[in-house]
């Protein structure tokens, strides 16, 4: 249908449900780009932009319930580079009030999740306020909610310097992790560049086995998705999927 999740009409959702049952498939997470790409200082609770994203979130929640999916993804607005600082940095480097505004904007979101009895997951995004497991945990704690967990994309978190097989999952102990996206990339932060590669051929390679072991250590029992964003030269995304799926299954199934 060439539509994003949350834009399907009732007949299309019914068809999706029919196909899932036919092929005995489950939906691990309903993932729309809710609250993505918007500056926290450019939106307010109750304005048209905010209300649009809230309505689309409600549609995603309804779809998740119909399809028996346990999770609905949200994003965390657009990245402000420096959120915290001290010894002068709080004056010259920190985006003033950005973190508090993020918490304010997401408070009605987690309240909706509580009312709807659904678990939300916030993704560690490249161009998002939440770029790391550390910040994801802090957000959940500051919101004081039991209806938000972290959707960890360790390859994305490479771009903010969080080590995928060391300190990242330390922050997830205690039940903070809700879902995992797995892919491989080569990042060059100083060049503002990311190159997608087959799983195990990029900067994630030394971390993949350690992640598997660490997930078991913290008792993670959720799902992991192979994020098929790699497209080989003169190939397509299906070719990229085929280049990664065997290693993915060997490591994580």
N, C-alpha and C positions, 0 to 999 in steps of 0.2 A: 504493500500500500504506500510505501515511501512516506511514512508518517512517524513522528516521534511518539513514544509511549506517552499517554495522556491526551492524545489527539484522536484516538479511535472512537468511533460511534458504537452504539450498543450492539449492532449486528456484527461489527468487526471483533469486538471483545468476545461475543458469543462464539464466533468462528475460531478465535484463538483458543478458547476453552475447549472446543470440540477437538481441535488438532492436538492439544496437549494430552487429552484423555486418549485419543486414538493411538498416539505414539508413546504413551506411558511416561510423560515428561513432567518434571516439576519446574517451577519458576523460583529461582533462589532469591531474586531481588528485582523489583520494578524500578528501573533507572531512567529517570528523566533529568534534564538539566535545570531543575528547579533552583532558583536563586543563584544562577551562575552569571558571571560577567557584569554584575551591577556593583558600582561603587557604594560602599556603606554610607557615604556622605551624600549620595545622590538619590536616596530613596528613604521614605518614611512609612511607618505602619499606617495603613489605611489609604495610601495614595494609589493611583491607578496601576502603577507597575507592581507594587507590593501585592495588591489585591489579585492581579492577574496570576501571579506565581502561587498565591495561596489557593486560588481556584483550581489551578492545574495540579497542585499537590493533592487536593481533595479528590480529584479524578484518579490520580495514581493510587491513592489509598483505597478507593472503591474498587479499582481494578485488582489490586493486590488481594483484597478480601475475596473477590469473586474467583480468583485463580489460586487461592490458598498459598499465596506467597508471604513469607514471614517478614519481609523487609521492603522498605521504600527508601530510595536514595534522595538525599538533598545535596546541594552544593553550598558553598559558604561565601557567596558574593565575590567581588574582585579583590585581588591581592593588594594590600598595602605593605610595602616592603619591610618596614621596621615598626613593630608593634609595642615593644618594651625597651626601656633603656634607663641608664642612670649615670651619675657623675657628669652631667651636661648633655648626654645623648638624648635624654628625655625632652630637652628643649630644641635641639638642633636636628635630630634624626627621626624621632618617633612621629608617626602619623597620629596627631593629637586626637584622642577620643575614639579611634577606630575600633579598638577591641571592645570597649564598652558599648559602642553602637551595634557591633555584631551581636553581642549577647542580647541587647534590647530587641533587635530585629528577629532573632530566632526564638525568643521567649513565646510568642503566640504560636510558632511552628511546633514546638515541643508540647505546648498545651493542647494543640489540635491532635497530636499523636496520642497523648494520654486519653483524650476524650474518645478517640477512635479505636483505642486499644491496639495500636500498631507500633512496631519498632522502626524508627528511622535510622539511617546510617549516613554520616557525612563523609564525603570522599576527601582523601588527601590529594588535592589538585595542584597542578602547576601554577595556575593563575587564580588561586583562591586564597582566602584568608587562612584556611586550614591546610597547611602544606605538609604537616608531619603528624606522627602519632602523638608526640609531645603536646602539640597544640590541640589536637583532637581531644585528648584526655582533659586538658585544661578547660576547653569549652564545655565539655559534659559536666565537669565539676562546677564551673561557674554558673551553668544553667540549673544545676541541682536537679537533674532529670534522670529518670529510669527508662526513658523512651527514646534515647539517642545513643548510638554506638558509632564506632569508627569503621568506615570502609577504607581499608588500607590498600593503597596502590604504591608498593615500595619503589617501583621504577620512577613514578612521579616524585616521590620523596627524595630520590637521588639529587634532584635539582635544587633542593634546599639544604643538602648536606647531611641528612639524617642517615646513619648507617643501617642498612636493612637487616643485618643479621646480628647487630649488637644492641645499641640503645633503643632502637625503634620498638621492639616487642617488650622491652622492660616497661614501657609506658602502658602497655596493653594488659598487664597482669591485673587480675581482679574483675575480669568480665567486660572490659571496654571494647573488645574487638567484635565486630558484627559480620564482616564480609571481607574478602580479599580479592583484588584484581592482580593478575600476574601477566607480565610482559617483560620484554628486555629492550634496552635502549643504550645508546652512547650519548652522554650529555657533555656539552662544553658550555659551562655557565658564562664564562667570559666572552664567548661568541654568541650568547643567547640562542643556542642551537641544540636541537635534539634529533637524533637519527634512530629510527626504529630498526631493530634487527631480530633475527630468529632467537627464540628462547635459548639461553646458554651461550650466545655469541657476543654478548655485550657486557656492560659493566655490572649487570646482575649476576653474571656467571659464578663468581666466587661465593655468592650469598645463597644460591638456590637450595643447596642441600642443608645448609645451616638453618634456613628459614623453616624447612620441613621439620627438622628436629626441634627447633624452638617453639613452633606452633604446638607440637605434642607436649612439650614441657609445660606450657601455660594452660594446657587443657582446652585448646580451641577445638570446638566440635561443629563449626559452621562450614559454609561452602567457600570454594575458591573458583573464580572464573578466569579462563584464559582470555585475555583481552586481545582480540585479533586485529591489531592495528598495523602490523608489519606487512608491507607490500614490496616484494622483491623487484629489482630492476627487470623490466619487461614482463612482469607478472601481475597478479591481482591479489586481493586480500585473502581469497581462498587459498592461493599458493602459500601465502604467509602463514595461514592457519596450519596447513599441512606440514610446513617446515618446523612447527613448534609443538604440535599436539602430542607426538610420541614422547618427547622429553618431559612434557608437562604431566602426562599420565604416569610415566615411570617415577617421577618425583613425588607426586601428590595424590595419586589415586589409591 
